[in-house]
Amino acid sequence: MKKKLLIVATVCASLFVVAPAVSVSAAEVESESQVQTIQNDDIGIAPCADEIVTKFRLYKKTKLQYRRWNQTRGYWVDKDWIDMN
């Protein structure tokens, strides 16, 4: 037990002696290179998601129904018309 304690104490003491002797320095970086600005005004916002439009119809003059249309890709999202009431 005394041998382990002596080894731990030696390691800790060596760290206190070696640590101040090691100097760590970071390279200086110009602040201008870190700032990124967009100067091109031609860049616009482009939507990534599909645009879904809900279409309604009155079926047989009594039932109100709806169906979703994918405006972006040009197809029906729903297989059949869905009754509202």
Summary of the structure (lengths in Angstrom):
residues: 85
radius of gyration: 35.4
end to end distance: 83.1
largest distance: 96.9
contacts: 124
relative contact order: 0.11
helix: 28%
strand: 24%
